[in-house]
Amino acid sequence: MYEIDNVLRDYAWGSTTAIASLLGRDESGHPEAELWIGAHPDSPSVAHLPEDGSRQPLDALISSDPEHFLGAESVAAFGPRLPFLAKILAAAQPLSLQVHPSLEQAREGFAREDQAGVDPHSPSRNYKDDNHKPEMIFALTPFEALCGFRPAAETRTILEHVAHAFPEDGQPRLVQALLEDLAAEDEGAGLRRAFERLITGGQGVAEETALVVAALLKTPLEPYQAELGTAISLNEKYPGDPGVLISLLLNRISLKPGEAVYLPAGNVHAYLHGLGVEVMASSDNVLRGGLTPKHVDVPELLRTIDFHPVAVPMLAADTTGMDQELFRPPFREFQLQRIELGPDAGPVPLAQAGAAVVIVVAGDVYLDSPKGDLALSRGGSAFIPAAEAPVNVHRAAGSTEPALAFAVTTGL
């Protein structure tokens, strides 16, 4: 087992306090958006080597003996790389509207951009690697998000409420056009037309968005406080952005601490606010659709989105016969284990299929395997090779507070 140091990403939307408070360390004074825990080559964790006290990037350590570190089954399924990436994510401001490609789209897009000679670090590059990026988020605090298209009929009801904020002879043409789009017999086609109208509408959409928001500020928002209030707040940050009204096409969700949701390829989403444990396939492929100053490739975006309405893809925990609390999305690359150890709790077996990573967010634990032990305090984390299994997680002897840790392994 290897203790690891992880990389903080300081994106502007990050909280200046949440990650530091969770992990029990001093604040940096700068936004701290994501703590990356894994072996993605852009920001790999760094392993402490017990043999000589030196340190090595985790991706380099794994590449020295993939079957030892990952297990033969994982290498056969995903190649000689850690197939998942875990993050602590702290959103103080909304992230961009975005969608992730399927595996086939990622492979094709990455090869196409390589063949075209697009610089790997170009801001106009869509595909940073050849992998897909299905993901999940587990809420550590109340967590607000947009997630997938709601049924068109429900969105029409919200837009009709918006229309009533205007005099009958002064309703914005855009709102009326969206209502017509969403009345289409083919629901997916109607949602696509509405989305495309907004994402390609340019200055006309910006002007009419300003009219809609101005009217909403003078109109009772109930019973759509969350949806319409979100549009108003997004317009404060990104005035006239197409994402402001696109948000009204999407499910608006509020996760309670302990709840989780998963996001497959093609799901348009945006995290709005909150602290959570995010897990994904090891990729950085993002196609943006608004609420960002970054590159938006509209044709590629439209090829990637799944325009079918979906129920919010909530993810309930399974409890095994060994008292393992597992969140298992329908992706083979990863699963998340929540490990809570109270004063009288015995050890909990680590769910491990191949390699695993562990991060402690409260109390002190030690990891026990036939090959050795490793103590971790709040904020500490570890990489556990496949060859190290089985591992048990104990609350540290003499500790007076409950311990809470999260572990990620493959879903094989």
N, C-alpha and C positions, 0 to 999 in steps of 0.2 A: 504494500500500500504506500501511496505517495501523498504527502501533504502538498497542496498546490496553492499558488498565488494567482489571482484572477485579474483581468483587465477591466478597468472602468471606462465606459464610453461617455463623453461629456456633451452629448447632443443638447441643443438649446432648450428642448422641451422637457428636459429632466428636472427632477426636484433637487434642491440644494440640501435637503435634510433627510429625506426618507430612507435612502440606503444606509447612510451613516447611522441613523437612529436604529434601524433594524439590526445592523451588525455590531453595534456597540463601539463605534470608533468616532474620532473627531471629524467634524465636517470640513470639507475642503474649501468651502466658500464659492464653489463653482457648481453649475448644474451637473448632476450625476444621474444619467438616464438609464444605463444598462451596465450590469456587471456580467461579463461573459465568462461562463464556466465550461470549458471544453477544449477542443483541439482545432477549431476553425483556423485556417492559416492566417487570416487577417488579424486576429487577436488571440493567439493560443494561451491557455493557462501555462504556468511555469511550474514544473515538478521539482521538489526537493529530493535529491538523490541521497538515500541514507548511507550508501557505500562510502562516499567521500565528502559529503556536505555540499557538493556542487549543485547547480540548477540547470535544467534543460527544458526548452519549450516542449509542451506535451505532444504536439504533432510530430516533432522529431523523435521523441522517446518512443512513441507508438510505431513509427516507421522502422525502427531498429529491429522489431520482432512482432509483426502484426498479429500473428496467431497467438502468441503468448499474452499480449495485452488485450486483444479484442475477442479471441476465441475463434475457432475454425468456422463455426456456423455464421457468425457475424461477418467474417471476411468473405465467405461464400455469398452472402446475401447483399452486402453493401460495399465490398472492396476493402482495401487495407487502410481505412480511415474510421475514426470514431463517427458513428452515423447520426449522432444527435448533438445539439448544443443547448445548454441550459443558461438561463439568464435570471437575474433579479432585475425587474423593470419598474421604474419609478416615473410615472407621467404626471408632471405638474401642469402641462398644457397639452392640447390635443396633438396627436401624431397625424401624419398625412393619411388621407384615404388611400388604401392600397389593396393590392391583390397579389397572390403568389401563383406562379405557374405550376402546371402538372409536371411530372418527371419527363414526359415526352416533350412538352413544350420547352422545358429548360434545356434539355440536351440539344434540341434542334436550334433554339435561339442562341445558345452559347456557341455552337459550331458556326452558325450563320454570321454572328458578329466577329468571331475569330477570322473566318474566311474573308470578311470584308475589311479586316485590318483595324477594327475599332480598338483603340487603346484600352487595356483592361481597367485603367484608372480614370477613364473619361467620364465626366458627369452625365454624358448622353448615353452611356452604355446601360442596357437593360439587364443583361445577364452576366453577373459577376463570376458564376461558376455553372457547372452542368447538372446541378441537383435541384430537386423541388424543395419546398419549404412549408409543408403542413405544420401546424403548430397548435399549442394550447396555452391557456393562461389560467393560473390558479390564483384567486384573489386573497391577498393578505390583509387588505383594507377594503372598504367599499370601493368598487371598481366600476367605472362607467365606460361604455363602449358602444360603437355601432357595429352591427354584425349581420351581413347578408340581407337580401331583399325581403321585405315583408310582402304578404299578398297584396296584389294591386288594388283590390276592393277596399282594403283597410287604408291604404295610402290615399285613395280617392276621398275617403271620408275626412281625412286630415286636411287635404287640399281644399275640399269644400268649406271646411271651417276657415281656412285662410281666405278663400274667396269672399266669405261673408264679412271680412274686415274692410271691404271696399264697397262703395255704392254700386248699385247694379250696373250703371252705365260707365263705371270707371275701373272695372276689374282688369288687372294686367293680362295682356294677351298670352304671356308665358304660362300663367296658371291655367288658363282655359285650354291651352294646347296640351299641357301635361295631363289634365283631366281627360281629354280626348284620347291621348296615347294610352292611358291606363284603362280605358274602357274597351280596349281591343279584345277580341274573342280569344286570341292566343296570348295568354298572360305574359309569357316570357318575351314574346315579340314586343308587346306593349311596354314592358319595363325597359327593354333595350332601346326603343325609340325615345322614351322619356330620358333615360340616362344620356343617350347620344345627343339629344337636343341640348341638354345642359352642358355637357363636356365640350361641345363644339360651338356653342352659341356666342362666344366672345363678348364684346362690349355690350351687346343687347341683353345678354343674361346678367351681366354685372349691373346694368341700370335697373332692370326689373327686380333683381334681388334686393337692391336698395329700397325700392318701393314696397316690396313685401315686408321687409324687416321694419321699415318705418311704420307701416300699418299695424304690424303685430305688437309693436311697443305701445300702441294705444288701445289694444284689444285684449279682453280676457283670454288667457291661453288655455284654461281648463276646457275640456278634460284632457288636453294634449300638452300639458305643461312641460313634460320631459322632452318631447319631440320638438316643439316649437321653441322652447327655451334653449335647446341645443343649437338650433339654427341661428337664433339671435346671438348667442355667445360666440359661435364660430364666425359670424360676420364681423364681430368686434375685432377678432384676431386676423381674419382674412377677408376684408370687405370686398363684396362682389365676386368672390371666388365661386366657381361652379359647385364646389363641394358643399357650400352652405345649403343649397336646395337639394342636392343629391342626398344629403343626410336625411331628408324627409322620405326618401324611398327605402330606407334601411331600417332594420330592427334596432330600436334603441334599448339597450339592456343595462341593468344595474345589478352587478354581482355582489352578494354579501361575502364577508370573509369566510373562506372555506369552500366557496362555490367555484366551479371551473367550467370553461367552455372550450371547445376545440374548433379549429378553422381549417377546412380542407382547401385544396387548390380551387381557384375561381371565386372564392368568397370575398366580396368587397367588405372591408372593415376599417375601423379606425379606433384606437384606444384613446379615450378622452381624458381620464384622470384616475389615478390610483396606483397602488403598489402591489406587485404580484410576482409569482414565479412563472416564468415563461419557458416553455420547452418546444423545440422544433427540430426538424431534420437539419443537419449541418449545412446551411446554405445562407447566402445573403442576397438572394434574388427577390427584388421588390419592384413591382410596377405600380407607379403612383397615379392617382386619379384626382388630385386636388388637395387643398389645404396645405400647400407646400410651395416654397420658391424653387424647388428642385425640378429636374427634367420630368416632363409628362409626355410620353409617347402614346398619343391617342389611338392610332391604328393598332399598335401592339396590345394596348390595354383592352381594346374592344375584342381582340382575338382571345384574350385570356379569361375574361369574366364569364362566370356562369350566371345567366340572367333569370334562372328559375327561382321563384320565391322559396324560402326555407323557414322551417321552425328554428328557433334559437337552438344551436347544437350544444345543449348543456351536457356536461360530463359528470356523472355520479361516481362516487367511490365504490369500489368493491372491497370487501373485507374477507381475507382468506382464512382458512382454518388455523393459520399460524399468526393471526391478529395483524396481518400486514394490510395497511390501508392503501389501496392502489387506484390510481386514475389511469385508465387504459383506453386511449382514443383509438380509432380504427386505422392506425398507422403502425407499420412494423418497426419504424426507426426508434421509437421511444415509449416509455411509460414513466409515470411519476409516482413515487412513494412518499407519503407523509408519515413521519415517525415521531410520535409524541410519547414521552417517557415521564410519567408522574412519579411521586415519591415511592410508591410501592410497585412500580412496574418492573417486570422482568425484562430480559433482553428480547429484542425484536429481530427476527432474521431479515437480513437485507435481501430484497427481491433482486436477483441478479441473473440476467441472461446475456452473457458476454461481459464487457466492461461496465463500470458504474462510476458516477460521481456523487459526492455527498457534500451538502453545505449545512452548517449548523446556524440557526437563527435565534436560539434561546438556550441557556444552560450550557452544560458540559457533557460530552459523551466520549466513549472510547469504542473503537472498532476492533473486533476480536476475530481473528481467523486462525486456522491451524499453522499459518506461516508467520504470524506476528500480530502485534497490536499497534494501534495508533490513537492517541488522545487528541480530541478536537474541542476547542472552546468556542463560544459564540463568535461568529464571523469566520470560523475556520472551515476549510474544505479539503476534500481528498479525492484522488483518482484511485480506483480499485481495479487492477487488471482482472481479466477473466480467470486467469490461472490462480488468483487468490481465493476464489470462492471455496467454501461457504463463509460468509461473514455475518456476525451478530453485532447489533448496535445496543450498547449498554448506557445507562445513565452513569456518569462518573461517580465513583465511590466518594462519599463525603460531600457531594453536591447537595445544596439545600433548596434548589429551585428546579421546577420541571424543565425538561429539555425538549426542544423541538428541532427536527432536522428534516431535510428533503433529500431524496435520492432519485437519480435518473439512471435507467438502464434501457436496453432495447426492449421492444415488444415481441421479440421472437418467442 
